[in-house]
């Protein structure tokens, strides 16, 4: 225990004097310098070049000017592509949610049936989560052919990893006492999980899936670029042909769609919790 | 001037009458125990005093100021004079005991100083004296969440002392403490009232603690004031009337 703070005979107090070169402060300074050095290295590796941005800006503005008026034919075809985008995300998220639930129970530290087996399962979940939907979608395009189904399959694999991980974290934050009380009634693991754990964690699980659904709607707008369905196909075609009025229309459709889904999902989540 | 004056205060939530025509006063240096079963209106009363809710009828005066007539800056200044002690302490766990006590100076210090956590020497001296007053000077640098429950409640008391509050409202301050810590905390509150003239209103569930530490007992039941008596007059009959059963 340090000698500070201390009461002086006159009734005032002295605190520990400020020592700029104390071990703790030197450590802090070293960490700060290391972090700044790392950031500087990253800026170099990312080839950050403000001059290129300045030179490129007029070109961007020129394109923006050309985008007006937006393309207003084929709107029904674009809308259909938009719906396809939402459909990919919805099917992908629903199936991923169903597959992820048993995985999340398996890897949550407080309810896992087998701590030893949960480790390799956790690695698998991290692999699904670590590789992006677009990469999986490329694989599935090669396996099942072009089209939205390849996107759905890619989305299922990646989202399953994300949802399992987030679900497991939600389960792990549960207070242990109610689960212990349930166990002391003589219930087996399945009974405890379904009767004591699920009611407590269900709003969180639903919230996780809704978040992932929102993110998946955004992701599926670019799946078309790798041939896996949705409005991205049209976006890629518009960019390849430098068709800016069409790109403008498509961007507005994406924006409306994503905003509507985000609002709807946020509204659902508020009602759940 | 009374430290706290409650006059015919009524507060209704929907169809339930949370406070029904309640009146009493608390004078400087008095330790008043507020008794009553759960749902009797104790918390609502505190919320009316701090103007977190406005009473439907009646007047609340803190040090002579009508709280419902105040707003904005005036209300903030009036609230500085009222210190709150909570059942769950409500400290900021990751900050040190000293930084938590300095939080009591937030109403006095400039926004910039608070943001940079650079309090004046005067503020720091006040905070250290407050920590010393509750016997935790040597714990000043320790993280609040590493302190025991009793110590955390004493830090919370030091916080309202640093705030230089002149009326303390304690909402079941010892309900989550062990008996020894409870005695300690109530003893500190009583001594503060006696020695500094701060008025203390303390909601309690433990009647024996009220008998031993309070000067006066105000009892609420179903939103109505049932009793306002000196602690010596709070006998078996009064207890039965309040809780509808024998003590112990």
Interface residues (C-beta under 8 A of the other chain):
Chain A: X1 X2 X4 X5 X7 X11 X12 X13 X15 X16
Chain B: X98 X124 X125 X128 X129 X131 X132 X137 X138 X140 X141
